[in-house]
Amino acid sequence: MTCGGKHGSLLQGRIGYAWGVTERAQVAERAAVAYEALAELAETVEDEWQYVTDLVDAYLPSIRALGTTPAGGAGSISPEAEAAVDESIAEIELIADPHKAIDWLSTFPHVIALALGGDVDAPAAAEEPGGAAATGDSPPEPDEYSPFRVLRGGR
């Protein structure tokens, strides 16, 4: 079962479970495409349009950045990480209620970050050679009160 209307067709044509690809950027892009479809469903709640837009503006670049800043510098990911992302995508494909979609707009990015070993709360910034952020600032520290910090093993 997928979400109905144009949202279901968006997901069905672009996302399939366990694509034969293990490149980090491609897996992150699959998650980003699913996130965009989820946002389209959430945007149907007129009173929450600005909130939805703010969430997408905050998290979509960070989801995509997970594909360009791999932990450990490798371009590929483990089959388990890819399966975790694909299972998460399959889970949000089941959402048909726009209010539930709004709830998942703030949850899904963190699930993907856990699977790929990254952090979506940090701003997605272009990296300069040598690893410094384009702004020259050091990367922000993770929120010490984040419930996801425990899941990340204190990182």
C-alpha positions in Angstrom: 0.0 0.0 0.0 1.3 3.4 -0.9 0.0 6.9 -0.3 -2.7 7.7 -2.7 -3.1 10.1 -5.6 -0.1 11.8 -7.2 2.0 11.0 -4.1 1.8 7.3 -4.6 2.7 7.5 -8.3 5.7 9.7 -7.4 7.0 7.1 -5.0 6.2 4.0 -7.1 8.0 5.3 -10.1 11.2 6.5 -8.4 11.8 4.3 -5.4 12.1 0.6 -5.2 13.1 -1.6 -2.3 16.7 -2.7 -2.3 18.0 -1.1 -5.5 21.1 -2.7 -6.7 23.2 0.3 -5.8 25.3 0.7 -2.8 26.8 4.1 -3.5 26.2 6.4 -0.6 25.1 9.4 -2.7 22.5 7.3 -4.5 21.1 5.9 -1.4 20.9 9.4 0.2 19.2 10.6 -3.0 16.6 7.9 -2.8 15.8 9.1 0.8 15.7 12.7 -0.4 13.2 11.8 -3.2 11.0 10.0 -0.7 11.2 12.9 1.7 10.1 15.3 -1.1 7.1 13.1 -1.8 6.2 13.0 1.9 6.5 16.8 2.0 4.0 17.1 -0.9 1.5 15.0 1.0 2.1 17.1 4.2 1.6 20.4 2.2 -2.0 19.5 1.7 -2.7 20.7 5.2 -3.1 24.4 4.5 -2.7 25.5 8.1 0.7 23.8 8.4 2.1 24.9 5.0 4.8 27.2 6.5 5.8 24.6 9.1 6.2 22.0 6.4 8.2 24.3 4.2 10.5 25.2 7.1 11.1 21.5 7.9 11.9 20.7 4.2 14.2 23.7 4.0 16.0 22.5 7.1 16.3 18.8 6.4 16.3 18.2 2.7 19.8 19.6 2.1 21.0 17.7 5.1 19.6 14.4 3.8 21.4 15.0 0.5 24.6 16.0 2.3 24.6 12.6 4.0 25.5 11.2 0.6 28.4 13.5 0.1 30.1 13.4 3.5 30.5 9.7 4.2 31.8 8.6 7.6 35.2 7.1 7.2 35.6 8.6 3.7 34.2 5.5 1.7 31.9 6.0 -1.2 29.9 2.9 -0.6 27.8 1.8 2.4 27.1 -1.5 4.0 24.2 -3.7 2.8 22.7 -3.3 6.3 22.8 0.5 6.1 21.2 0.4 2.6 18.5 -2.0 3.8 17.8 0.3 6.8 17.3 3.3 4.5 15.1 1.3 2.1 13.0 0.0 5.0 12.6 3.6 6.2 11.5 4.6 2.7 9.0 1.7 2.6 7.6 2.8 5.9 6.9 6.4 4.8 5.4 5.1 1.6 2.6 3.6 3.7 1.6 7.1 5.0 -1.6 8.4 3.6 -2.7 10.8 6.3 -1.2 14.3 5.7 -1.0 15.0 9.5 1.0 11.8 10.0 3.2 12.9 7.1 3.9 16.2 9.0 5.0 14.2 12.0 7.4 12.1 9.9 9.0 15.1 8.3 10.9 15.7 11.4 11.5 12.0 12.2 12.5 10.5 8.9 15.7 12.6 8.4 17.1 11.4 11.8 16.4 7.8 11.0 18.3 8.2 7.7 21.1 9.9 9.5 21.4 7.0 12.0 21.5 4.5 9.1 24.1 6.4 7.2 26.2 7.5 10.2 25.7 11.2 9.9 23.9 14.1 11.5 21.0 16.1 10.0 20.9 18.7 12.8 24.2 20.1 11.6 23.9 22.6 8.7 24.6 21.1 5.3 27.5 23.2 4.1 29.9 22.7 1.3 33.2 21.4 2.4 36.5 23.1 1.5 39.6 21.2 0.8 41.0 20.2 4.1 37.6 19.5 5.7 36.7 23.0 7.0 33.2 24.3 6.3 32.9 26.9 3.6 32.2 29.6 6.2 35.5 28.9 7.9 33.7 28.1 11.2 34.2 24.8 13.0 31.3 22.4 12.8 28.6 22.9 15.5 28.5 20.5 18.3 25.6 18.0 18.3 22.8 18.9 20.6 23.6 17.4 24.0 19.9 17.0 24.7 19.1 15.2 21.5 17.4 11.8 22.0 19.3 10.6 18.9 22.7 11.2 20.6 22.2 8.0 22.7 21.4 6.1 19.5 24.5 7.5 17.9 26.6 6.2 20.8 27.2 9.6 22.3 28.4 11.2 19.0 
